[in-house]
């Protein structure tokens, strides 16, 4: 079993987020062509929260979302999980 260092894991997470962004872009295009509304989860969150979540700092993103919106913990977790 091989272990990954922090830099390798960070690279993998970045690759995953880039791929997910591409999938969301395609979903938005397909939804528009089909006439079905599609709201990107990231559109509902402040940009600081999105950046924290995309950098892998989910706890920081939850805290920042609560700080900026006054949301309860459950709501903040749900929003961040959807990013």
N, C-alpha and C positions, 0 to 999 in steps of 0.2 A: 504494500500500500504506500503510495507516495503522498507526501504532505505538500501543500501549497503555501507559499509565503504570502504576505499581505499584498504585495505588489501584483502577484499573479491573480489572486482573488479579486482585487480591485479591477484588474483588466477584464476578467470574466464578467463581473457585474456590469461594467461599462458596455461590453458587447451585448449583453442581454437587454439592457435598457435601450440601446440603439436599435436592436431588432424589434423590440416591443413598440418603439416609436414608429418604425416603418409599418408595422402591422396596424397600429392605430391610424396612421395616415391612409392606408389602403381601406380600412373599415369606414373611415369618414367619406372617402370618395365613393365607395360602393353604396353607402347609406344615402348619400346625396342623389346618386343616379337612380336609386330605387324609390326615392321620395320618402324615406324613413328617417326621422330625426335621429341624430347621434350626438350626444354631448360627451366630449372627451373628459375623463375624470380630472385631468390636470387643469382644465378650464375653470373648475369650481374651487380650486385651491390657490391661495396666494403664491406668487412666484418663489418667495423664500422657502416656503414649505415644499414646493415641488423640487427645488434644487437640493434641499436637505435629503429628501426621500431618494432622489436619483443618485445622490452620492453615497447612499447606503446608510445614512444616519436616520433610521426610521424613528427612533425615540426622540431625537432632536426635532424631527419634522412634526411629530405629534405634539410635543411641547410648544413649538412655534405656532402651530395651528391653533392650539388652545389660547395662547397668548394673544394672537391677532384677532381671533373671532369670539372668544369667550365661550367656546363650545365645551361640552362635557367630554370626559375621557372617551367614552364609547363612540361618540360621533367623530371625534378626532381620529381615533384608531381606524374607523371605517373609511374615512376620507383618505387617510394615508395608505391604507391597504389597497385602495383602488387606484393609486397612482402608478 
